[in-house]
Amino acid sequence: MRRLFPSPLSPADLDDREWGLAELADLYAYPAGLPAGTAWLRANMVSSLDGAAHHEGRSQPLSSAADMRIFGTLRGLADAVVVGAQTVRQEGYRPARAREVFAARRAALGQGPAPVIAVVSAGLDLDFSLPLFTAPLVPTIVLTGADAPAERVAAARAAGAEVLVVPGEGPGVDVARVPGLLAGRGLTRLLTEGGPRLLGQFAAAGVLDEMCLSLAPVVATGTAPRIMAGPPLAVPERFALGSVLEDGGFLFTRYSRV
Ligand SMILES: NC(=O)c1ccc[n+]([C@@H]2O[C@H](COP(=O)([O-])OP(=O)(O)OC[C@H]3O[C@@H](n4cnc5c(N)ncnc54)[C@H](OP(=O)(O)O)[C@@H]3O)[C@@H](O)[C@H]2O)c1
């Protein structure tokens, strides 16, 4: 892996070597000194060269070992991972692990051993017997709307999940309120892993602070969505480039909202 931007600080940055997870964690550290009660919402997604966000329903065919190291690092830095229910169903989400390499850093920041997973779902058609709900290190949060089926809410709670109702104007969750709600619970370093429909809503609501985009050197064609799906913004929003790493032809970019 090499650092291409910011411009190599030393010739060593251009060395093609394996970066340690602690080094990656330094590079991707969340901004310090956020105003009290506010969260920083970062997204991490992988895309093919032609813009596909998955191949036959999975993101793994677009990923690589280096991409998974960055994925793991971003989890290791987060207080909470916010994810859409379809991604949970499709990718078979499991609870986040506590990893020794991030333990001291997390303890110093007052974070628990692993991030909380927060699943966004309107219908709650989720398998609450899965370890994601029954055996996480920290209880999984389910974010749902006011119209959520009462028996599914009860099933989620019986499994051990914490159900939070975030009413919106229509059915489902008002995603604009999610960062503030989680910040109010002390979860300020937020990571969303998509999928495209959830991420599109975060972007449209103007609450996406940072985009970590892995560009995979593959073409997929087909009908998979882009990394954000949903109605267009009235005016495209500008992001500023923060860093670019390269590994095996993959580009690992990081952009922050201007
Ligand atoms: N390329 C990548 O990095 C990447 C990352 C993640 C996922 N993916 C791929 O993306 C696909 C899934 O993405 P997706 O866009 O179809 O789905 P998604 O965004 O993961 O989940 C959509 C679901 O989330 C819930 N949801 C979304 N917005 C909501 C709201 N405002 N209120 C309440 N619930 C809401 C609904 O769940 P209910 O149906 O339960 O009501 C909805 O069906 C998978 O194939 C996965 O492999 C790729």
The ligand as an SDF file (V2000), in Angstrom:
LIG
                    3D

 48 52  0  0  0  0  0  0  0  0999 V2000
  -20.5120   -1.4250   -2.1860 N   0  0  0  0  0  0  0  0  0  0  0  0
  -20.6270   -1.3490   -0.8890 C   0  0  0  0  0  0  0  0  0  0  0  0
  -19.7320   -0.8590   -0.2130 O   0  0  0  0  0  0  0  0  0  0  0  0
  -21.8790   -1.8440   -0.2340 C   0  0  0  0  0  0  0  0  0  0  0  0
  -22.1410   -1.4910    1.0900 C   0  0  0  0  0  0  0  0  0  0  0  0
  -23.3330   -1.9400    1.6620 C   0  0  0  0  0  0  0  0  0  0  0  0
  -24.2110   -2.7090    0.9340 C   0  0  0  0  0  0  0  0  0  0  0  0
  -23.9070   -3.0350   -0.3390 N   0  0  0  0  0  0  0  0  0  0  0  0
  -24.8570   -3.8410   -1.1410 C   0  0  0  0  0  0  0  0  0  0  0  0
  -26.0530   -3.1040   -1.2580 O   0  0  0  0  0  0  0  0  0  0  0  0
  -27.1580   -3.9880   -1.2710 C   0  0  0  0  0  0  0  0  0  0  0  0
  -28.1750   -3.5200   -0.2610 C   0  0  0  0  0  0  0  0  0  0  0  0
  -28.3610   -2.1300   -0.3640 O   0  0  0  0  0  0  0  0  0  0  0  0
  -29.8000   -1.4640   -0.5310 P   0  0  0  0  0  0  0  0  0  0  0  0
  -29.5770   -0.0830   -0.9880 O   0  0  0  0  0  0  0  0  0  0  0  0
  -30.6880   -2.3680   -1.3510 O   0  0  0  0  0  0  0  0  0  0  0  0
  -30.3940   -1.5080    0.9200 O   0  0  0  0  0  0  0  0  0  0  0  0
  -29.9570   -0.8570    2.3270 P   0  0  0  0  0  0  0  0  0  0  0  0
  -29.7920    0.6090    2.1770 O   0  0  0  0  0  0  0  0  0  0  0  0
  -28.8720   -1.6450    2.9460 O   0  0  0  0  0  0  0  0  0  0  0  0
  -31.2630   -1.1940    3.1510 O   0  0  0  0  0  0  0  0  0  0  0  0
  -32.5150   -0.7500    2.7000 C   0  0  0  0  0  0  0  0  0  0  0  0
  -33.4830   -1.0870    3.7960 C   0  0  0  0  0  0  0  0  0  0  0  0
  -33.1430   -0.3030    4.9420 O   0  0  0  0  0  0  0  0  0  0  0  0
  -34.3090    0.1160    5.5720 C   0  0  0  0  0  0  0  0  0  0  0  0
  -34.4150    1.5570    5.4060 N   0  0  0  0  0  0  0  0  0  0  0  0
  -33.7450    2.3610    4.5560 C   0  0  0  0  0  0  0  0  0  0  0  0
  -34.1140    3.6340    4.7450 N   0  0  0  0  0  0  0  0  0  0  0  0
  -35.0240    3.6240    5.7370 C   0  0  0  0  0  0  0  0  0  0  0  0
  -35.7750    4.6170    6.3910 C   0  0  0  0  0  0  0  0  0  0  0  0
  -35.6460    5.9070    6.0840 N   0  0  0  0  0  0  0  0  0  0  0  0
  -36.6140    4.2360    7.3810 N   0  0  0  0  0  0  0  0  0  0  0  0
  -36.7330    2.9400    7.7300 C   0  0  0  0  0  0  0  0  0  0  0  0
  -36.0600    1.9490    7.1370 N   0  0  0  0  0  0  0  0  0  0  0  0
  -35.2220    2.3040    6.1560 C   0  0  0  0  0  0  0  0  0  0  0  0
  -35.4640   -0.6010    4.8930 C   0  0  0  0  0  0  0  0  0  0  0  0
  -35.5330   -1.8270    5.6100 O   0  0  0  0  0  0  0  0  0  0  0  0
  -36.8310   -2.7480    5.7380 P   0  0  0  0  0  0  0  0  0  0  0  0
  -37.0210   -3.3210    4.3660 O   0  0  0  0  0  0  0  0  0  0  0  0
  -36.4410   -3.7700    6.7540 O   0  0  0  0  0  0  0  0  0  0  0  0
  -37.9570   -1.8700    6.1650 O   0  0  0  0  0  0  0  0  0  0  0  0
  -34.9180   -0.7850    3.4980 C   0  0  0  0  0  0  0  0  0  0  0  0
  -35.5370   -1.8440    2.7970 O   0  0  0  0  0  0  0  0  0  0  0  0
  -26.6290   -5.3610   -0.9760 C   0  0  0  0  0  0  0  0  0  0  0  0
  -26.5730   -6.0900   -2.1760 O   0  0  0  0  0  0  0  0  0  0  0  0
  -25.2270   -5.1180   -0.4490 C   0  0  0  0  0  0  0  0  0  0  0  0
  -24.3620   -6.1400   -0.8300 O   0  0  0  0  0  0  0  0  0  0  0  0
  -22.7730   -2.6170   -0.9390 C   0  0  0  0  0  0  0  0  0  0  0  0
  1  2  1  0
  2  3  2  0
  2  4  1  0
  4  5  1  0
  4 48  2  0
  5  6  2  0
  6  7  1  0
  7  8  2  0
  8  9  1  0
  8 48  1  0
  9 10  1  0
  9 46  1  0
 10 11  1  0
 11 12  1  0
 11 44  1  0
 12 13  1  0
 13 14  1  0
 14 15  2  0
 14 16  1  0
 14 17  1  0
 17 18  1  0
 18 19  2  0
 18 20  1  0
 18 21  1  0
 21 22  1  0
 22 23  1  0
 23 24  1  0
 23 42  1  0
 24 25  1  0
 25 26  1  0
 25 36  1  0
 26 27  1  0
 26 35  1  0
 27 28  2  0
 28 29  1  0
 29 30  1  0
 29 35  2  0
 30 31  1  0
 30 32  2  0
 32 33  1  0
 33 34  2  0
 34 35  1  0
 36 37  1  0
 36 42  1  0
 37 38  1  0
 38 39  2  0
 38 40  1  0
 38 41  1  0
 42 43  1  0
 44 45  1  0
 44 46  1  0
 46 47  1  0
M  CHG  2   8   1  16  -1
M  END
$$$$
